[in-house]
Amino acid sequence: MAFCLVRGYVSSNNGHLPSGKLLKSAHMIEREFQVMKALEKTAVPVPKMIYLCDDPSEIGDPYFVME
């Protein structure tokens, strides 16, 4: 699931776990964030990763924010 956040002239996207029962290794938000963050230093086009929250108490699930 993804959400679009807009603040001023900056648009960001939020990566979030899908609802329902998931396999333990499926949809690892933390891994997805780390891979895309590492790819920022390469020629591979990826969005800029801004923030990773792995604390489910914040909104119920881990999530990340990217441009």
Stockholm file with secondary structure:
# STOCKHOLM 1.0

chainA/1-67         MAFCLVRGYVSSNNGHLPSGKLLKSAHMIEREFQVMKALEKTAVPVPKMIYLCDDPSEIGDPYFVME
#=GR chainA/1-67 SS CEEEEEETTEEEEEEECCSSCCCTTTTCHHHHHHHHHHHTTSSSCCCCEEEEECCTTTTSSCEEEEC
#=GC SS_cons        CEEEEEETTEEEEEEECCSSCCCTTTTCHHHHHHHHHHHTTSSSCCCCEEEEECCTTTTSSCEEEEC
//
